[in-house]
Amino acid sequence: MTTATLPQSRVRRSWWHRNQIAVTPWLFLAPGILFFAVYVILPIFQSVGISFTQWDGLGAPEPVGLANYRELWDDPAFYTSLRNNVIWLLLYLLAIPAGLFIALFLNQTVTGIRIYKSLFFFPFVISQVVVGLVFTWFYDPAFGLLNIMLGWIGLGPINVLGDPAYVTYGIILAGLWPQTAYCMILYLTGLNAVNPELIEAGRLDNAKGWRMLRHVVLPQLRPATFIAFVVTIIGALRSFDLISIMTNGGPFGESRVLSFYMFEVALSEYGFRMGYGAAIAVVLFLIMLCFIAYFLWSMWREEQGR
């Protein structure tokens, strides 16, 4: 009796035929996992190791233990950067409700809605460098549109980017423009997945306006809200490009954040202190990790409660 005439249960199958359904997804994921491990996970551990050394990037690293972290504890520039990061974090979260309400508006059927969508989508597709240059011109005390409008109501010119009291808020406002557009796109995608049957059920129960939004729409937008929170928090904590373009950390270092201060001490003309810069990077990473872990834990707890 040949193998072809044997019952299927008695035909010996190879290891691949027995496991291909379980193995195939891992084969597709393998390149991404490899790149993520080499270019993300490995550098994290390398940064932690470098933070315990004194290194100029060329010679051999010299172990110094916790000296870099002790110096951070007494560094006023570090606390200024940390304070600005907290301000960024608190104000940047305004992009989430702003993006939600713009998405709710754009989800309506009104005349010219495609034009409105294009205008609100535009900030997301342009470079952060362009955003920084546009707002630098907007704030310019000599010819900027902001001071021209202030002149219409009798107020004097304000040098937003040159005043330590205003500079951080001016840069954050520039960052909120594209970040709001990004949150709007997330919520527009989420609104397309809202169950219309639940909307109709809410209307039958006389749910309108805020009640409909709170009890019917927002619960279905939780995945979009989670992504918006994570992306916005990470964007606030790792803000760099707008600061570099608009003020280069000035005036007097008052617009620094941790990521920019890390660049200054590690790679700029201030001194190639790789170990000290790595210590700042580790602190920034731990702050991000705490926020992301909290949101992941909250989401897991909600899933377990269902």
C-alpha positions as semicolon CSV with decimal commas, in nm:
position;residue;x (nm);y (nm);z (nm)
1;M;0,000;0,000;0,000
2;T;0,151;0,336;-0,103
3;T;0,153;0,653;0,103
4;A;-0,105;0,807;-0,132
5;T;-0,359;0,534;-0,048
6;L;-0,313;0,556;0,331
7;P;-0,575;0,743;0,539
8;Q;-0,484;1,108;0,605
9;S;-0,448;1,046;0,980
10;R;-0,172;0,790;0,914
11;V;0,033;1,004;0,674
12;R;0,342;1,135;0,850
13;R;0,352;1,510;0,831
14;S;0,663;1,720;0,868
15;W;0,723;1,954;1,161
16;W;0,651;2,253;0,934
17;H;0,310;2,122;0,825
18;R;0,216;2,055;1,186
19;N;0,322;2,400;1,313
20;Q;0,301;2,639;1,020
21;I;-0,014;2,814;1,150
22;A;0,164;2,897;1,478
23;V;0,505;2,973;1,324
24;T;0,407;3,181;1,019
25;P;0,304;3,497;1,215
26;W;0,639;3,492;1,399
27;L;0,826;3,471;1,067
28;F;0,652;3,788;0,950
29;L;0,717;3,958;1,285
30;A;1,081;3,850;1,308
31;P;1,234;4,138;1,101
32;G;1,041;4,399;1,300
33;I;1,130;4,236;1,632
34;L;1,496;4,221;1,530
35;F;1,510;4,588;1,430
36;F;1,319;4,690;1,746
37;A;1,559;4,492;1,965
38;V;1,874;4,626;1,794
39;Y;1,771;4,992;1,753
40;V;1,542;5,044;2,057
41;I;1,590;4,788;2,335
42;L;1,971;4,757;2,308
43;P;2,032;5,138;2,305
44;I;1,820;5,170;2,621
45;F;2,054;4,937;2,810
46;Q;2,357;5,104;2,653
47;S;2,234;5,446;2,770
48;V;2,188;5,317;3,123
49;G;2,543;5,182;3,119
50;I;2,690;5,504;2,977
51;S;2,509;5,709;3,244
52;F;2,744;5,557;3,506
53;T;3,053;5,673;3,317
54;Q;3,237;5,987;3,217
55;W;3,287;5,974;2,840
56;D;3,355;6,226;2,565
57;G;3,241;5,992;2,287
58;L;3,594;5,918;2,163
59;G;3,814;5,767;2,431
60;A;3,746;5,486;2,674
61;P;3,456;5,548;2,917
62;E;3,566;5,607;3,276
63;P;3,332;5,458;3,540
64;V;3,212;5,720;3,789
65;G;2,923;5,537;3,959
66;L;2,634;5,765;4,056
67;A;2,831;6,088;4,010
68;N;2,624;6,200;3,709
69;Y;2,298;6,150;3,899
70;R;2,432;6,335;4,203
71;E;2,526;6,625;3,976
72;L;2,175;6,622;3,828
73;W;2,034;6,655;4,180
74;D;2,213;6,988;4,224
75;D;2,183;7,118;3,865
76;P;1,949;7,423;3,833
77;A;1,933;7,378;3,454
78;F;1,799;7,025;3,505
79;Y;1,517;7,152;3,728
80;T;1,433;7,427;3,479
81;S;1,410;7,165;3,204
82;L;1,203;6,935;3,425
83;R;0,966;7,219;3,515
84;N;0,919;7,305;3,147
85;N;0,850;6,939;3,069
86;V;0,574;6,939;3,331
87;I;0,425;7,254;3,174
88;W;0,447;7,092;2,830
89;L;0,278;6,781;2,963
90;L;-0,014;6,963;3,127
91;L;-0,086;7,204;2,841
92;Y;-0,020;6,957;2,561
93;L;-0,308;6,742;2,688
94;L;-0,541;7,021;2,568
95;A;-0,488;6,878;2,219
96;I;-0,702;6,575;2,311
97;P;-1,035;6,750;2,390
98;A;-0,966;7,002;2,112
99;G;-0,910;6,721;1,862
100;L;-1,226;6,544;1,986
101;F;-1,455;6,844;1,940
102;I;-1,308;6,925;1,597
103;A;-1,362;6,560;1,497
104;L;-1,723;6,577;1,619
105;F;-1,775;6,887;1,405
106;L;-1,611;6,735;1,098
107;N;-1,817;6,416;1,141
108;Q;-2,134;6,613;1,060
109;T;-2,286;6,646;0,715
110;V;-2,253;7,016;0,635
111;T;-2,181;7,215;0,323
112;G;-1,811;7,236;0,240
113;I;-1,708;6,971;0,492
114;R;-1,427;6,847;0,264
115;I;-1,268;7,192;0,266
116;Y;-1,291;7,207;0,645
117;K;-1,135;6,862;0,676
118;S;-0,847;6,964;0,450
119;L;-0,782;7,282;0,649
120;F;-0,780;7,100;0,983
121;F;-0,573;6,811;0,842
122;F;-0,309;7,046;0,693
123;P;-0,103;7,105;1,014
124;F;-0,049;6,729;1,053
125;V;0,123;6,684;0,717
126;I;0,368;6,973;0,736
127;S;0,709;6,946;0,900
128;Q;0,768;7,055;1,259
129;V;1,047;7,274;1,123
130;V;0,796;7,460;0,907
131;V;0,560;7,493;1,204
132;G;0,844;7,641;1,410
133;L;0,937;7,892;1,141
134;V;0,575;7,998;1,084
135;F;0,518;8,064;1,455
136;T;0,855;8,239;1,487
137;W;0,738;8,486;1,223
138;F;0,394;8,503;1,387
139;Y;0,552;8,604;1,721
140;D;0,807;8,847;1,576
141;P;0,782;9,176;1,772
142;A;0,858;9,389;1,464
143;F;0,634;9,249;1,191
144;G;0,460;8,946;1,344
145;L;0,087;8,907;1,299
146;L;0,037;8,860;1,675
147;N;0,167;9,206;1,760
148;I;-0,018;9,360;1,468
149;M;-0,345;9,222;1,609
150;L;-0,249;9,337;1,960
151;G;-0,194;9,686;1,816
152;W;-0,552;9,689;1,690
153;I;-0,677;9,679;2,050
154;G;-0,418;9,923;2,182
155;L;-0,175;9,677;2,340
156;G;0,199;9,714;2,301
157;P;0,424;9,463;2,123
158;I;0,517;9,149;2,314
159;N;0,841;8,966;2,245
160;V;0,701;8,618;2,315
161;L;1,016;8,423;2,228
162;G;1,245;8,673;2,401
163;D;1,063;8,692;2,733
164;P;1,136;8,413;2,984
165;A;0,781;8,445;3,121
166;Y;0,615;8,373;2,784
167;V;0,860;8,169;2,580
168;T;0,760;7,819;2,694
169;Y;0,389;7,890;2,648
170;G;0,453;8,033;2,301
171;I;0,637;7,720;2,189
172;I;0,369;7,494;2,339
173;L;0,101;7,683;2,145
174;A;0,298;7,617;1,826
175;G;0,317;7,247;1,914
176;L;-0,055;7,224;1,991
177;W;-0,141;7,318;1,633
178;P;-0,020;6,993;1,466
179;Q;-0,087;6,779;1,775
180;T;-0,454;6,879;1,777
181;A;-0,474;6,779;1,410
182;Y;-0,327;6,438;1,497
183;C;-0,579;6,379;1,777
184;M;-0,856;6,491;1,541
185;I;-0,753;6,220;1,291
186;L;-0,755;5,955;1,566
187;Y;-1,104;6,054;1,677
188;L;-1,237;6,077;1,320
189;T;-1,120;5,719;1,270
190;G;-1,283;5,616;1,598
191;L;-1,611;5,788;1,509
192;N;-1,632;5,584;1,191
193;A;-1,639;5,271;1,410
194;V;-1,912;5,394;1,648
195;N;-2,208;5,154;1,649
196;P;-2,510;5,335;1,496
197;E;-2,747;5,099;1,675
198;L;-2,624;5,229;2,011
199;I;-2,677;5,584;1,889
200;E;-3,035;5,504;1,793
201;A;-3,091;5,332;2,128
202;G;-2,962;5,642;2,304
203;R;-3,200;5,862;2,108
204;L;-3,490;5,637;2,203
205;D;-3,389;5,688;2,568
206;N;-3,396;6,065;2,507
207;A;-3,015;6,102;2,527
208;K;-2,906;6,422;2,352
209;G;-2,603;6,648;2,339
210;W;-2,368;6,601;2,632
211;R;-2,551;6,294;2,765
212;M;-2,522;6,121;2,428
213;L;-2,153;6,211;2,405
214;R;-2,071;6,103;2,759
215;H;-2,269;5,781;2,788
216;V;-2,280;5,651;2,429
217;V;-2,006;5,799;2,211
218;L;-1,709;5,841;2,447
219;P;-1,716;5,481;2,579
220;Q;-1,679;5,361;2,219
221;L;-1,387;5,600;2,164
222;R;-1,173;5,458;2,446
223;P;-0,916;5,296;2,212
224;A;-0,871;5,624;2,024
225;T;-0,849;5,815;2,353
226;F;-0,586;5,575;2,485
227;I;-0,369;5,618;2,175
228;A;-0,419;5,996;2,184
229;F;-0,308;6,012;2,550
230;V;0,001;5,797;2,495
231;V;0,113;5,977;2,178
232;T;0,046;6,322;2,327
233;I;0,235;6,245;2,649
234;I;0,531;6,104;2,459
235;G;0,525;6,406;2,225
236;A;0,522;6,647;2,521
237;L;0,809;6,474;2,701
238;R;1,033;6,434;2,396
239;S;0,970;6,780;2,249
240;F;1,289;6,899;2,082
241;D;1,252;7,023;1,726
242;L;1,029;7,324;1,793
243;I;1,257;7,443;2,075
244;S;1,564;7,400;1,857
245;I;1,409;7,594;1,568
246;M;1,232;7,870;1,761
247;T;1,467;7,957;2,050
248;N;1,758;7,710;2,064
249;G;1,687;7,682;2,437
250;G;1,686;8,055;2,503
251;P;1,641;8,311;2,636
252;F;1,891;8,229;2,912
253;G;1,801;7,860;2,891
254;E;1,443;7,924;3,005
255;S;1,281;7,725;2,721
256;R;1,491;7,410;2,769
257;V;1,325;7,074;2,822
258;L;1,498;6,750;2,921
259;S;1,549;6,624;2,567
260;F;1,702;6,954;2,454
261;Y;1,921;6,979;2,765
262;M;2,040;6,624;2,700
263;F;2,141;6,731;2,348
264;E;2,318;7,040;2,480
265;V;2,538;6,860;2,732
266;A;2,606;6,555;2,514
267;L;2,637;6,673;2,155
268;S;2,651;7,052;2,129
269;E;2,940;7,290;2,169
270;Y;2,886;7,292;2,547
271;G;3,092;6,985;2,595
272;F;3,043;6,623;2,470
273;R;2,950;6,491;2,815
274;M;2,797;6,164;2,700
275;G;2,765;6,017;3,049
276;Y;2,581;6,320;3,186
277;G;2,357;6,335;2,879
278;A;2,279;5,964;2,917
279;A;2,179;6,025;3,280
280;I;1,930;6,289;3,164
281;A;1,802;6,044;2,900
282;V;1,752;5,774;3,164
283;V;1,548;6,011;3,383
284;L;1,336;6,111;3,083
285;F;1,287;5,746;2,988
286;L;1,173;5,656;3,341
287;I;0,920;5,940;3,340
288;M;0,779;5,820;3,007
289;L;0,777;5,461;3,130
290;C;0,574;5,554;3,439
291;F;0,305;5,728;3,235
292;I;0,280;5,457;2,970
293;A;0,277;5,179;3,232
294;Y;-0,004;5,358;3,417
295;F;-0,219;5,384;3,103
296;L;-0,151;5,022;3,007
297;W;-0,243;4,910;3,360
298;S;-0,563;5,118;3,351
299;M;-0,661;4,971;3,016
300;W;-0,589;4,616;3,136
301;R;-0,797;4,675;3,451
302;E;-1,090;4,795;3,242
303;E;-1,065;4,490;3,018
304;Q;-1,057;4,260;3,321
305;G;-1,364;4,429;3,466
306;R;-1,577;4,357;3,160
